[in-house]
Each structure stands twice: as structure tokens, then as C-alpha cells.
Amino acid sequence: MTNARIHLKNVDLKYKQYGYREVSVKSYVLKRLHLKQPHMVHDVHALKDINLDITSGQRVALLGHNGAGKSTLLKTIAGLYPVAQGERIVHGDIRSLFELTLGFEMEATGRENILYRSLLLGLTPTQSKDLEPPIIDFAGLGEFIDYPIKTYSAGMLVRLAFAISTAVKGDILLLDEVIGAGDTYFMEKAKKRIESLITHAKIMVLATHDLNTVGQLCNRALVLKQGEILFDGDPAQAVDFYKELAQRPSGI
């Protein structure tokens, strides 16, 4: 594929919630005794009328406080959240680096999980077998690769997930913050691997709070607030807008 593209038109996304939430027998009893008022939970309007076109060669930063919609926008682009209203068109193979350990089979071994994840990435069993040795070497798990991953430490699990997720390059790279992936030595390897992925990707979209990274890696930036795009343009101007927005009485 020569041209990668992300196109969102009038995209709205809401998280449906129950009108009332009972979290325990105790809370139910207290409510019945009128000792505790029920907590009303409303639908969350996560993305509001998003219109966005990203084409080959663009490195896009997403800025905004927690809850602004950055991760939701990334997952919508990735196709993890179905678009009920509006239009989503994506051309190009997507590689996502967020929630790396989600979907692992905890009873299976590390080696078996390499196969499962590779198949989810669209690889054939033969391609998965070819990738297995470099993935195991990169993760640095040694004999533990044949242990059930429920026995792994958190750092080992993230290292394996990172090694699998970054073993195959894609046209569109979606990143959610910096990957924390173990000890200093592994972090250095992970940094170089991410730099290689960014170099080879036709499009990168990065959700971040690190304003220095925006200027170093990106040629376009969006500022989001409560699911809306308030700014779309030059990274330096976006950072200034973000800082100014944070100083307003209503905040970000």
C-alpha cells in the first residue's frame, strides 16, 4: 500500500451507563433504608463530532488532560470502538501500542501467547514461527518462555507483550504515552525499537503529556477537551494553546 490515510467524519461516541449502580449488598440495604442516596451515572459523551484527516507523512500528537478523549480517539482509529454515528475510513495496516498485555491467555505459556498474538496481528502460523526466535531474544525471558505467563512478574509480562507487539511494522502506528517496559537496559532497547517503528510508519498518532516529545517527534498536533478538538495545527502553537488553556478558570 502506497498511501496511508485516517479519515473520521462527524464521529460521535458515547459510553452507555446504567442509570443506577449498585456495587454491593451493603449499598443496596443503605439505599432501601434511605441512609444513602443512589448515585446517578450518566452516559459519557466521549467524542463529539470529530472530523479528522491524517495522511502519509504526518506525525500527529494528541494533547489534553486525562479524560479529554485522547485514548478514546486512538482506540476509535484502531477500530476497537465501533463508530455508531459518523464515518471511519482507515487505509493501511495498523500497529497499536497501548494496553499491551490485554488479551493474554494467562494459563498458556509465553511461546503459545506469541502464536496467539501473531495470529491476531494477521500473520500466518509459518510467519509466527519465523518471528518466534527474535521475539524471545528481545524479551529476554530465557527458559521462562515455556512457563505459563501467570507465573511472570509484571515486568516480564510487559517485556513479552512489547516484543510481540513491535515485531511487525505497520503503515499506521498508534502510541499511547511512553511504554514503561522493565529495567534500564530493556528500556533502551524499547526506545530504539519504537524509533524504528516511527521511522518506518507512514502515519504516527501519539497521545502524550510530554510536551517536549511533541516538538521532537511530531509535525502536527491536536488539543482535545471533553471529547472535542479545540486546536489542530503546528505542534509549537498547539503546546502554547494547551498551556494557555490550562491557565483559564475553566481549566482543561
Secondary structure, DSSP 8 states (H G I E B T S, - for coil): ----EEEEEEEEEEE---SB----HHHHHHHHTTSS---B---EEEEEEEEEEEETT-EEEEE--TTSSHHHHHHHHHTSS--SEEEEEEES-EEEESSTTTT--TTSBHHHHHHHHHHHTT--HHHHHHHHHHHHHHHT-GGGGGSBGGGS-HHHHHHHHHHHHTSS--SEEEEES----SSHHHHHHHHHHHHHHHHH-SEEEEE-S-HHHHHHH-SEEEEEETTEEEEEE-HHHHHHHHHHHHHSTT--
